[in-house]
Amino acid sequence: MTKLRLPAMSHGVTSFIWAVGFAVFIWIGGIGIGISRATSGLFALVALCAIFLFVRVYGEDEPRRS
């Protein structure tokens, strides 16, 4: 019986998925603590861009040279 594997995704797609997930978390958390939806959305949008760039640049391990 063969095991199913996830398809290979580029690092940019993975970075974007992480960024969207954290941005939604920040947006919902901001609304939950009483920040207006617009302000919370603005913070989430800025965080999405920052998280995407951070994960894109620093998130991938460099291959080891042996």
PyMOL Python script that loads the backbone (N, CA, C, O; Angstrom):
from pymol import cmd

cmd.read_pdbstr("""\
ATOM      1  N   MET A   1       0.835  -1.167   0.000  1.00  0.00           N
ATOM      2  CA  MET A   1       0.000   0.000   0.000  1.00  0.00           C
ATOM      3  C   MET A   1       0.892   1.247   0.000  1.00  0.00           C
ATOM      4  O   MET A   1       1.846   1.329   0.774  1.00  0.00           O
ATOM      5  N   THR A   2       0.587   2.200  -0.853  1.00  0.00           N
ATOM      6  CA  THR A   2       1.404   3.405  -0.954  1.00  0.00           C
ATOM      7  C   THR A   2       0.886   4.485  -0.013  1.00  0.00           C
ATOM      8  O   THR A   2      -0.316   4.612   0.219  1.00  0.00           O
ATOM      9  N   LYS A   3       1.829   5.259   0.522  1.00  0.00           N
ATOM     10  CA  LYS A   3       1.453   6.379   1.377  1.00  0.00           C
ATOM     11  C   LYS A   3       1.282   7.621   0.519  1.00  0.00           C
ATOM     12  O   LYS A   3       2.039   7.843  -0.427  1.00  0.00           O
ATOM     13  N   LEU A   4       0.289   8.424   0.852  1.00  0.00           N
ATOM     14  CA  LEU A   4       0.090   9.674   0.138  1.00  0.00           C
ATOM     15  C   LEU A   4       1.012  10.731   0.736  1.00  0.00           C
ATOM     16  O   LEU A   4       1.170  10.816   1.954  1.00  0.00           O
ATOM     17  N   ARG A   5       1.612  11.528  -0.130  1.00  0.00           N
ATOM     18  CA  ARG A   5       2.505  12.591   0.315  1.00  0.00           C
ATOM     19  C   ARG A   5       1.933  13.931  -0.116  1.00  0.00           C
ATOM     20  O   ARG A   5       1.200  14.021  -1.101  1.00  0.00           O
ATOM     21  N   LEU A   6       2.276  14.968   0.633  1.00  0.00           N
ATOM     22  CA  LEU A   6       1.882  16.311   0.233  1.00  0.00           C
ATOM     23  C   LEU A   6       2.683  16.730  -0.994  1.00  0.00           C
ATOM     24  O   LEU A   6       3.845  16.346  -1.132  1.00  0.00           O
ATOM     25  N   PRO A   7       2.085  17.504  -1.877  1.00  0.00           N
ATOM     26  CA  PRO A   7       2.842  17.966  -3.038  1.00  0.00           C
ATOM     27  C   PRO A   7       3.923  18.961  -2.624  1.00  0.00           C
ATOM     28  O   PRO A   7       3.792  19.653  -1.615  1.00  0.00           O
ATOM     29  N   ALA A   8       4.963  19.020  -3.394  1.00  0.00           N
ATOM     30  CA  ALA A   8       6.051  19.952  -3.114  1.00  0.00           C
ATOM     31  C   ALA A   8       5.581  21.371  -3.420  1.00  0.00           C
ATOM     32  O   ALA A   8       4.991  21.630  -4.468  1.00  0.00           O
ATOM     33  N   MET A   9       5.851  22.284  -2.488  1.00  0.00           N
ATOM     34  CA  MET A   9       5.483  23.685  -2.681  1.00  0.00           C
ATOM     35  C   MET A   9       6.746  24.534  -2.613  1.00  0.00           C
ATOM     36  O   MET A   9       7.686  24.214  -1.885  1.00  0.00           O
ATOM     37  N   SER A  10       6.756  25.605  -3.371  1.00  0.00           N
ATOM     38  CA  SER A  10       7.913  26.491  -3.324  1.00  0.00           C
ATOM     39  C   SER A  10       7.941  27.220  -1.982  1.00  0.00           C
ATOM     40  O   SER A  10       6.935  27.291  -1.276  1.00  0.00           O
ATOM     41  N   HIS A  11       9.101  27.753  -1.649  1.00  0.00           N
ATOM     42  CA  HIS A  11       9.262  28.434  -0.364  1.00  0.00           C
ATOM     43  C   HIS A  11       8.426  29.715  -0.302  1.00  0.00           C
ATOM     44  O   HIS A  11       7.989  30.115   0.777  1.00  0.00           O
ATOM     45  N   GLY A  12       8.205  30.351  -1.436  1.00  0.00           N
ATOM     46  CA  GLY A  12       7.382  31.556  -1.468  1.00  0.00           C
ATOM     47  C   GLY A  12       5.930  31.277  -1.115  1.00  0.00           C
ATOM     48  O   GLY A  12       5.296  32.067  -0.414  1.00  0.00           O
ATOM     49  N   VAL A  13       5.401  30.161  -1.595  1.00  0.00           N
ATOM     50  CA  VAL A  13       4.022  29.780  -1.273  1.00  0.00           C
ATOM     51  C   VAL A  13       3.898  29.472   0.208  1.00  0.00           C
ATOM     52  O   VAL A  13       2.939  29.899   0.852  1.00  0.00           O
ATOM     53  N   THR A  14       4.853  28.739   0.751  1.00  0.00           N
ATOM     54  CA  THR A  14       4.843  28.418   2.172  1.00  0.00           C
ATOM     55  C   THR A  14       4.940  29.690   3.012  1.00  0.00           C
ATOM     56  O   THR A  14       4.247  29.818   4.022  1.00  0.00           O
ATOM     57  N   SER A  15       5.783  30.621   2.611  1.00  0.00           N
ATOM     58  CA  SER A  15       5.922  31.893   3.323  1.00  0.00           C
ATOM     59  C   SER A  15       4.608  32.671   3.309  1.00  0.00           C
ATOM     60  O   SER A  15       4.217  33.256   4.319  1.00  0.00           O
ATOM     61  N   PHE A  16       3.930  32.675   2.162  1.00  0.00           N
ATOM     62  CA  PHE A  16       2.668  33.391   2.051  1.00  0.00           C
ATOM     63  C   PHE A  16       1.591  32.755   2.921  1.00  0.00           C
ATOM     64  O   PHE A  16       0.796  33.467   3.536  1.00  0.00           O
ATOM     65  N   ILE A  17       1.553  31.435   2.982  1.00  0.00           N
ATOM     66  CA  ILE A  17       0.567  30.741   3.824  1.00  0.00           C
ATOM     67  C   ILE A  17       0.797  31.071   5.296  1.00  0.00           C
ATOM     68  O   ILE A  17      -0.159  31.342   6.022  1.00  0.00           O
ATOM     69  N   TRP A  18       2.060  31.051   5.748  1.00  0.00           N
ATOM     70  CA  TRP A  18       2.375  31.435   7.122  1.00  0.00           C
ATOM     71  C   TRP A  18       1.948  32.868   7.393  1.00  0.00           C
ATOM     72  O   TRP A  18       1.350  33.151   8.431  1.00  0.00           O
ATOM     73  N   ALA A  19       2.248  33.772   6.473  1.00  0.00           N
ATOM     74  CA  ALA A  19       1.923  35.186   6.660  1.00  0.00           C
ATOM     75  C   ALA A  19       0.419  35.403   6.749  1.00  0.00           C
ATOM     76  O   ALA A  19      -0.047  36.159   7.601  1.00  0.00           O
ATOM     77  N   VAL A  20      -0.342  34.753   5.884  1.00  0.00           N
ATOM     78  CA  VAL A  20      -1.799  34.899   5.917  1.00  0.00           C
ATOM     79  C   VAL A  20      -2.361  34.341   7.224  1.00  0.00           C
ATOM     80  O   VAL A  20      -3.244  34.947   7.832  1.00  0.00           O
ATOM     81  N   GLY A  21      -1.851  33.194   7.652  1.00  0.00           N
ATOM     82  CA  GLY A  21      -2.330  32.600   8.901  1.00  0.00           C
ATOM     83  C   GLY A  21      -2.091  33.502  10.101  1.00  0.00           C
ATOM     84  O   GLY A  21      -2.991  33.702  10.915  1.00  0.00           O
ATOM     85  N   PHE A  22      -0.892  34.045  10.217  1.00  0.00           N
ATOM     86  CA  PHE A  22      -0.593  34.939  11.334  1.00  0.00           C
ATOM     87  C   PHE A  22      -1.367  36.254  11.224  1.00  0.00           C
ATOM     88  O   PHE A  22      -1.797  36.800  12.240  1.00  0.00           O
ATOM     89  N   ALA A  23      -1.549  36.762  10.019  1.00  0.00           N
ATOM     90  CA  ALA A  23      -2.296  38.007   9.839  1.00  0.00           C
ATOM     91  C   ALA A  23      -3.763  37.832  10.243  1.00  0.00           C
ATOM     92  O   ALA A  23      -4.342  38.718  10.871  1.00  0.00           O
ATOM     93  N   VAL A  24      -4.352  36.717   9.892  1.00  0.00           N
ATOM     94  CA  VAL A  24      -5.734  36.444  10.307  1.00  0.00           C
ATOM     95  C   VAL A  24      -5.807  36.330  11.826  1.00  0.00           C
ATOM     96  O   VAL A  24      -6.748  36.830  12.443  1.00  0.00           O
ATOM     97  N   PHE A  25      -4.825  35.680  12.426  1.00  0.00           N
ATOM     98  CA  PHE A  25      -4.769  35.565  13.880  1.00  0.00           C
ATOM     99  C   PHE A  25      -4.675  36.943  14.537  1.00  0.00           C
ATOM    100  O   PHE A  25      -5.354  37.202  15.530  1.00  0.00           O
ATOM    101  N   ILE A  26      -3.840  37.825  13.990  1.00  0.00           N
ATOM    102  CA  ILE A  26      -3.699  39.182  14.522  1.00  0.00           C
ATOM    103  C   ILE A  26      -4.989  39.966  14.332  1.00  0.00           C
ATOM    104  O   ILE A  26      -5.396  40.703  15.231  1.00  0.00           O
ATOM    105  N   TRP A  27      -5.635  39.825  13.189  1.00  0.00           N
ATOM    106  CA  TRP A  27      -6.875  40.536  12.908  1.00  0.00           C
ATOM    107  C   TRP A  27      -7.982  40.113  13.864  1.00  0.00           C
ATOM    108  O   TRP A  27      -8.663  40.958  14.445  1.00  0.00           O
ATOM    109  N   ILE A  28      -8.160  38.820  14.027  1.00  0.00           N
ATOM    110  CA  ILE A  28      -9.202  38.314  14.930  1.00  0.00           C
ATOM    111  C   ILE A  28      -8.873  38.671  16.381  1.00  0.00           C
ATOM    112  O   ILE A  28      -9.765  39.034  17.148  1.00  0.00           O
ATOM    113  N   GLY A  29      -7.600  38.570  16.757  1.00  0.00           N
ATOM    114  CA  GLY A  29      -7.193  38.941  18.108  1.00  0.00           C
ATOM    115  C   GLY A  29      -7.417  40.413  18.387  1.00  0.00           C
ATOM    116  O   GLY A  29      -7.840  40.778  19.484  1.00  0.00           O
ATOM    117  N   GLY A  30      -7.139  41.266  17.410  1.00  0.00           N
ATOM    118  CA  GLY A  30      -7.377  42.696  17.578  1.00  0.00           C
ATOM    119  C   GLY A  30      -8.845  43.009  17.762  1.00  0.00           C
ATOM    120  O   GLY A  30      -9.205  43.832  18.604  1.00  0.00           O
ATOM    121  N   ILE A  31      -9.688  42.368  16.990  1.00  0.00           N
ATOM    122  CA  ILE A  31     -11.130  42.557  17.150  1.00  0.00           C
ATOM    123  C   ILE A  31     -11.575  42.036  18.519  1.00  0.00           C
ATOM    124  O   ILE A  31     -12.436  42.629  19.169  1.00  0.00           O
ATOM    125  N   GLY A  32     -10.983  40.931  18.942  1.00  0.00           N
ATOM    126  CA  GLY A  32     -11.351  40.326  20.225  1.00  0.00           C
ATOM    127  C   GLY A  32     -11.008  41.195  21.427  1.00  0.00           C
ATOM    128  O   GLY A  32     -11.686  41.119  22.451  1.00  0.00           O
ATOM    129  N   ILE A  33      -9.971  42.019  21.324  1.00  0.00           N
ATOM    130  CA  ILE A  33      -9.609  42.863  22.464  1.00  0.00           C
ATOM    131  C   ILE A  33     -10.186  44.271  22.351  1.00  0.00           C
ATOM    132  O   ILE A  33      -9.888  45.128  23.182  1.00  0.00           O
ATOM    133  N   GLY A  34     -11.003  44.518  21.339  1.00  0.00           N
ATOM    134  CA  GLY A  34     -11.736  45.778  21.263  1.00  0.00           C
ATOM    135  C   GLY A  34     -11.197  46.809  20.304  1.00  0.00           C
ATOM    136  O   GLY A  34     -11.667  47.947  20.315  1.00  0.00           O
ATOM    137  N   ILE A  35     -10.225  46.461  19.468  1.00  0.00           N
ATOM    138  CA  ILE A  35      -9.730  47.392  18.443  1.00  0.00           C
ATOM    139  C   ILE A  35     -10.733  47.365  17.290  1.00  0.00           C
ATOM    140  O   ILE A  35     -11.299  46.315  16.989  1.00  0.00           O
ATOM    141  N   SER A  36     -10.954  48.501  16.650  1.00  0.00           N
ATOM    142  CA  SER A  36     -11.905  48.539  15.541  1.00  0.00           C
ATOM    143  C   SER A  36     -11.431  47.622  14.404  1.00  0.00           C
ATOM    144  O   SER A  36     -10.247  47.309  14.289  1.00  0.00           O
ATOM    145  N   ARG A  37     -12.379  47.208  13.580  1.00  0.00           N
ATOM    146  CA  ARG A  37     -12.042  46.291  12.484  1.00  0.00           C
ATOM    147  C   ARG A  37     -11.062  46.910  11.493  1.00  0.00           C
ATOM    148  O   ARG A  37     -10.168  46.229  10.992  1.00  0.00           O
ATOM    149  N   ALA A  38     -11.228  48.190  11.212  1.00  0.00           N
ATOM    150  CA  ALA A  38     -10.341  48.855  10.251  1.00  0.00           C
ATOM    151  C   ALA A  38      -8.911  48.938  10.785  1.00  0.00           C
ATOM    152  O   ALA A  38      -7.956  48.652  10.065  1.00  0.00           O
ATOM    153  N   THR A  39      -8.772  49.330  12.049  1.00  0.00           N
ATOM    154  CA  THR A  39      -7.437  49.438  12.635  1.00  0.00           C
ATOM    155  C   THR A  39      -6.790  48.070  12.751  1.00  0.00           C
ATOM    156  O   THR A  39      -5.605  47.906  12.462  1.00  0.00           O
ATOM    157  N   SER A  40      -7.573  47.092  13.174  1.00  0.00           N
ATOM    158  CA  SER A  40      -7.062  45.730  13.287  1.00  0.00           C
ATOM    159  C   SER A  40      -6.667  45.187  11.912  1.00  0.00           C
ATOM    160  O   SER A  40      -5.659  44.491  11.785  1.00  0.00           O
ATOM    161  N   GLY A  41      -7.450  45.500  10.893  1.00  0.00           N
ATOM    162  CA  GLY A  41      -7.127  45.078   9.532  1.00  0.00           C
ATOM    163  C   GLY A  41      -5.855  45.721   9.018  1.00  0.00           C
ATOM    164  O   GLY A  41      -5.074  45.085   8.311  1.00  0.00           O
ATOM    165  N   LEU A  42      -5.643  46.985   9.371  1.00  0.00           N
ATOM    166  CA  LEU A  42      -4.419  47.676   8.963  1.00  0.00           C
ATOM    167  C   LEU A  42      -3.198  47.040   9.624  1.00  0.00           C
ATOM    168  O   LEU A  42      -2.189  46.796   8.962  1.00  0.00           O
ATOM    169  N   PHE A  43      -3.288  46.771  10.930  1.00  0.00           N
ATOM    170  CA  PHE A  43      -2.191  46.090  11.621  1.00  0.00           C
ATOM    171  C   PHE A  43      -1.927  44.722  11.005  1.00  0.00           C
ATOM    172  O   PHE A  43      -0.775  44.329  10.821  1.00  0.00           O
ATOM    173  N   ALA A  44      -3.000  43.997  10.686  1.00  0.00           N
ATOM    174  CA  ALA A  44      -2.850  42.665  10.097  1.00  0.00           C
ATOM    175  C   ALA A  44      -2.198  42.741   8.717  1.00  0.00           C
ATOM    176  O   ALA A  44      -1.390  41.882   8.366  1.00  0.00           O
ATOM    177  N   LEU A  45      -2.544  43.763   7.934  1.00  0.00           N
ATOM    178  CA  LEU A  45      -1.954  43.920   6.606  1.00  0.00           C
ATOM    179  C   LEU A  45      -0.463  44.226   6.689  1.00  0.00           C
ATOM    180  O   LEU A  45       0.335  43.664   5.938  1.00  0.00           O
ATOM    181  N   VAL A  46      -0.092  45.112   7.598  1.00  0.00           N
ATOM    182  CA  VAL A  46       1.325  45.431   7.789  1.00  0.00           C
ATOM    183  C   VAL A  46       2.072  44.199   8.285  1.00  0.00           C
ATOM    184  O   VAL A  46       3.181  43.911   7.836  1.00  0.00           O
ATOM    185  N   ALA A  47       1.449  43.470   9.222  1.00  0.00           N
ATOM    186  CA  ALA A  47       2.068  42.253   9.748  1.00  0.00           C
ATOM    187  C   ALA A  47       2.209  41.188   8.656  1.00  0.00           C
ATOM    188  O   ALA A  47       3.206  40.466   8.623  1.00  0.00           O
ATOM    189  N   LEU A  48       1.225  41.087   7.769  1.00  0.00           N
ATOM    190  CA  LEU A  48       1.294  40.119   6.673  1.00  0.00           C
ATOM    191  C   LEU A  48       2.529  40.374   5.819  1.00  0.00           C
ATOM    192  O   LEU A  48       3.269  39.443   5.498  1.00  0.00           O
ATOM    193  N   CYS A  49       2.753  41.627   5.453  1.00  0.00           N
ATOM    194  CA  CYS A  49       3.926  41.967   4.632  1.00  0.00           C
ATOM    195  C   CYS A  49       5.227  41.675   5.369  1.00  0.00           C
ATOM    196  O   CYS A  49       6.157  41.107   4.796  1.00  0.00           O
ATOM    197  N   ALA A  50       5.291  42.067   6.647  1.00  0.00           N
ATOM    198  CA  ALA A  50       6.511  41.859   7.422  1.00  0.00           C
ATOM    199  C   ALA A  50       6.792  40.381   7.655  1.00  0.00           C
ATOM    200  O   ALA A  50       7.936  39.941   7.547  1.00  0.00           O
ATOM    201  N   ILE A  51       5.760  39.618   7.971  1.00  0.00           N
ATOM    202  CA  ILE A  51       5.929  38.191   8.225  1.00  0.00           C
ATOM    203  C   ILE A  51       6.331  37.472   6.941  1.00  0.00           C
ATOM    204  O   ILE A  51       7.197  36.597   6.963  1.00  0.00           O
ATOM    205  N   PHE A  52       5.705  37.838   5.822  1.00  0.00           N
ATOM    206  CA  PHE A  52       6.066  37.208   4.551  1.00  0.00           C
ATOM    207  C   PHE A  52       7.544  37.422   4.233  1.00  0.00           C
ATOM    208  O   PHE A  52       8.255  36.483   3.877  1.00  0.00           O
ATOM    209  N   LEU A  53       7.993  38.666   4.367  1.00  0.00           N
ATOM    210  CA  LEU A  53       9.400  38.946   4.071  1.00  0.00           C
ATOM    211  C   LEU A  53      10.338  38.226   5.032  1.00  0.00           C
ATOM    212  O   LEU A  53      11.362  37.684   4.615  1.00  0.00           O
ATOM    213  N   PHE A  54       9.990  38.219   6.316  1.00  0.00           N
ATOM    214  CA  PHE A  54      10.844  37.565   7.305  1.00  0.00           C
ATOM    215  C   PHE A  54      10.955  36.065   7.044  1.00  0.00           C
ATOM    216  O   PHE A  54      12.055  35.513   7.040  1.00  0.00           O
ATOM    217  N   VAL A  55       9.816  35.405   6.826  1.00  0.00           N
ATOM    218  CA  VAL A  55       9.839  33.956   6.596  1.00  0.00           C
ATOM    219  C   VAL A  55      10.499  33.645   5.261  1.00  0.00           C
ATOM    220  O   VAL A  55      11.195  32.638   5.131  1.00  0.00           O
ATOM    221  N   ARG A  56      10.286  34.499   4.275  1.00  0.00           N
ATOM    222  CA  ARG A  56      10.895  34.285   2.959  1.00  0.00           C
ATOM    223  C   ARG A  56      12.423  34.362   3.024  1.00  0.00           C
ATOM    224  O   ARG A  56      13.120  33.575   2.383  1.00  0.00           O
ATOM    225  N   VAL A  57      12.933  35.315   3.802  1.00  0.00           N
ATOM    226  CA  VAL A  57      14.379  35.517   3.870  1.00  0.00           C
ATOM    227  C   VAL A  57      15.043  34.543   4.838  1.00  0.00           C
ATOM    228  O   VAL A  57      16.061  33.939   4.502  1.00  0.00           O
ATOM    229  N   TYR A  58      14.479  34.384   6.033  1.00  0.00           N
ATOM    230  CA  TYR A  58      15.148  33.614   7.086  1.00  0.00           C
ATOM    231  C   TYR A  58      14.536  32.236   7.344  1.00  0.00           C
ATOM    232  O   TYR A  58      15.058  31.496   8.178  1.00  0.00           O
ATOM    233  N   GLY A  59      13.472  31.870   6.675  1.00  0.00           N
ATOM    234  CA  GLY A  59      12.747  30.658   7.028  1.00  0.00           C
ATOM    235  C   GLY A  59      13.277  29.364   6.445  1.00  0.00           C
ATOM    236  O   GLY A  59      12.894  28.288   6.904  1.00  0.00           O
ATOM    237  N   GLU A  60      14.129  29.432   5.466  1.00  0.00           N
ATOM    238  CA  GLU A  60      14.587  28.222   4.799  1.00  0.00           C
ATOM    239  C   GLU A  60      15.988  27.857   5.271  1.00  0.00           C
ATOM    240  O   GLU A  60      16.881  28.703   5.315  1.00  0.00           O
ATOM    241  N   ASP A  61      16.165  26.601   5.619  1.00  0.00           N
ATOM    242  CA  ASP A  61      17.488  26.130   6.015  1.00  0.00           C
ATOM    243  C   ASP A  61      18.410  26.044   4.814  1.00  0.00           C
ATOM    244  O   ASP A  61      18.004  25.636   3.726  1.00  0.00           O
ATOM    245  N   GLU A  62      19.640  26.431   5.028  1.00  0.00           N
ATOM    246  CA  GLU A  62      20.618  26.271   3.960  1.00  0.00           C
ATOM    247  C   GLU A  62      21.114  24.825   3.960  1.00  0.00           C
ATOM    248  O   GLU A  62      21.314  24.238   5.024  1.00  0.00           O
ATOM    249  N   PRO A  63      21.311  24.258   2.787  1.00  0.00           N
ATOM    250  CA  PRO A  63      21.808  22.879   2.734  1.00  0.00           C
ATOM    251  C   PRO A  63      23.195  22.772   3.362  1.00  0.00           C
ATOM    252  O   PRO A  63      24.031  23.662   3.209  1.00  0.00           O
ATOM    253  N   ARG A  64      23.420  21.688   4.057  1.00  0.00           N
ATOM    254  CA  ARG A  64      24.731  21.468   4.684  1.00  0.00           C
ATOM    255  C   ARG A  64      25.735  21.007   3.651  1.00  0.00           C
ATOM    256  O   ARG A  64      25.427  20.209   2.765  1.00  0.00           O
ATOM    257  N   ARG A  65      26.936  21.523   3.784  1.00  0.00           N
ATOM    258  CA  ARG A  65      28.014  21.062   2.896  1.00  0.00           C
ATOM    259  C   ARG A  65      28.823  20.034   3.657  1.00  0.00           C
ATOM    260  O   ARG A  65      29.282  20.278   4.773  1.00  0.00           O
ATOM    261  N   SER A  66      28.985  18.895   3.041  1.00  0.00           N
ATOM    262  CA  SER A  66      29.759  17.858   3.742  1.00  0.00           C
ATOM    263  C   SER A  66      31.074  17.578   3.096  1.00  0.00           C
ATOM    264  O   SER A  66      31.829  16.732   3.575  1.00  0.00           O
TER     265      SER A  66
END
""", "prot")
cmd.dss("prot")
cmd.show_as("cartoon", "prot")
cmd.util.cbc("prot")
cmd.orient("prot")
